[in-house]
């Protein structure tokens, strides 16, 4: 059986105060993602800079797409999912913090 690839799709909008904790919890996964795709919906805070800084040091490819116009949560997630290349796509909220075995459990299931 071929190995599964896991993408994480995250949407952001003015979530800078939460992002570092969530990004670090994704980086600390016992089964790291094969990619992280972040779609920012036009944040006016430091969200973009936080993601760019994380992308430079992440052990997996991290892509940031900044929307030209505000899409809203649902359309923004649709866009993020459509940009993912993994067999499995895990959705990540900007203000969440994941348990370390989340992606490993998803892959096993």
N, C-alpha and C positions, 0 to 999 in steps of 0.2 A: 504494500500500500504506500502511495506517495505521501510524503510529509505535507501536512497542512501548513499554509501560511496564514498569519494573523495580522490584519491591519487594525489600527485604532483610528476611529474617526472622532474628532473633537471639534466642537463649535465654541467660539468665544465671542463675547461682546462685553466690553468694559469689565472683565473679570480679573484684572491684574492682581487684586489682593488675594485671590484664591489660586491662581495658576501655578505658582511654584510648588505648592504642596501636591497638587494633582500630577503635575509633570514628574516630580520626583517619585511619586508612587507608581507611575507607569514605568519609569526607568528602573525601579527596584523589583520588578516582577521576576519571579523565579523562572518563568518562560517569557523572555522579552518579546515584544512585538517585532514583526518584520518591517513594519513602517508605522509612522504616525502622520496622519494628515489632519491639519488644523485649518479650519475655515473661519476667518475672523469677519464679523459682520459690521465692520466700520468702527471699531473701538476708538474712543478718544483718550483712553488712559494708556498705560505702559504695556498693555497686553502683547502687542506686536514685538516689542523689544525683549520681553521676557521669553517669548517663544523662540525668537532668533538666537538669543543667548543659549537657551536649552539645546537648540538644534546643532549648534557648533560643538557641543560636548557630548551629545547623545551617542550611544553605542549602536543606534539603528537610524535609518534614514527618517528625517523629520521634515515635512513640507508645510510651509505656511502659504495660504492663499488668502489675500485680503480682497473682500468684495468691493466692487465699484459702487454698488448701491446696496442699501439695507434690504436683506431678504426675509428677515424674521427667522425664528428658531426652526420651524419645520423645513422650509426651503433651504436653509443653510445646512441642516443635517442631510437633506437629500443630495445637496451638492458634495458635501464631504464624503458621503458613502459612494457616490459615483466616481470619485477620484481615487478611491482605494483599489489596490490590486490584489489584496489577499483573498484566500478562499473563504475565510471567516472575517467578518467585520464586527468589532466590538465598539459600541458607542460610549463615549466618555463625555460627561458633563464637566464644565470648567471648574465647578465648585465642589467636586467630589474628591475623595481620597480612596484609592483602591487597596484592598487587602493584597498581600504579596503573591498569593496563589491564584488570583482571579483568572489570568489568561491560561495558566496551566490547567485549571479546572474546566474552562471553556473548551480547550483543545481536547482534553480527555473525554468530555461528554460528546 
